[in-house]
Amino acid sequence: MEHRCLRISRISVVCLFAILMATIMGCSNVPEQPATVAGYSSLEDLDGHSVAVLTGSTSDVLLSDTNNFPNVKLIRYQTPTDLIEAVMNDSADCGITDTVVLMTLEMEEHGLAIDFNLPGGFDVAVAFNPKDKELCAKFNDFLVQIKSDGTLDEMFARWCSKQVDTVYMLDMPELAELKGHPLEVATLTDNPPFSFYRNNRWTGLEVEMMLRFSLFVERPVHFSGYNFGEIVDVIRSRNADAAAANLFITPDRADKVLFSHPYYLCKTSCFSKAR
């Protein structure tokens, strides 16, 4: 955003941010957001405080605007788990992350609470190298199928409506029969309920989605774990065929990778220790 001609007030930026996110369309299969609690009530209240964000996330970009948030101290983390632990351990005053991640955390047991929900949301999609248009088109066909037959809604209900340690991957014995060159999928190492490594296996909603996609294209699949800030470069360098890593569609990322149709509208929340 250019500030040399006009300095936008902090309130204006928040309003613009809300309007932008409210115009983005996405899936409606996400549970309702939890109720807010007394604490920080808006982005304006973060002035003078330390805020934990994921490196390269939209929250990182938004709060990096020193013209409008000059006194916010950003502390950047590579994984959502590290971000959440930073708030729990008082390394940051508060954090901003995916609301669903917080909903499956059992926040009260960890002494955490939602302060406020950011308005609107961001479309999340699978990323491909721009040269892999055919593979991206096949994924879009796959999305149409799992949306129309209710599979995607069932997955969100199963993975996102309860504590993540109680959810397990469904058995897919057909996977063992797949032959040929593996579909290389980049994902996040530690991002429950979407992707994480547990009991010596990859699991989570996005992992299950890509396993189902491998059956759709009749190719075995291999997962590799990365930190959030690495994902776009992994796809650009063709070290993976696809990235299922809770990536928001943003103009900057869309200039670098090819996005599928969205499968999830991500809400974000500011959280801190319960008051």
TABELBEL-V254977 format. One line per field, one symbol per residue. burial: b if it has 9 or more other C-alpha atoms within 8 Angstrom, else e. A space follows every 10 residues. Layout:
BEGIN
burial = ???
END
This chain:
BEGIN
burial = eeeeeeeeeb eebbeeebbb bbebebbeeb eeeeebeeeb eeeeebbebb bbbbbeeebb bebebeebbe ebebbbbbbb ebbbebbbee ebbbbbbbbb bbbbebbeee bbbbbbbbeb bbbbbbbbbe ebbeebbbbb ebbeebbeee bbbebbbbbb bbbbeebeee eeeebeebee ebbbbbbbbb bbbbbbbeee ebbbbbbbeb bebbbeeebb bebbebbbbe bbebbbeeeb bbbbbebbbe eebbebbbbb ebbbbbbbbb bbbee
END
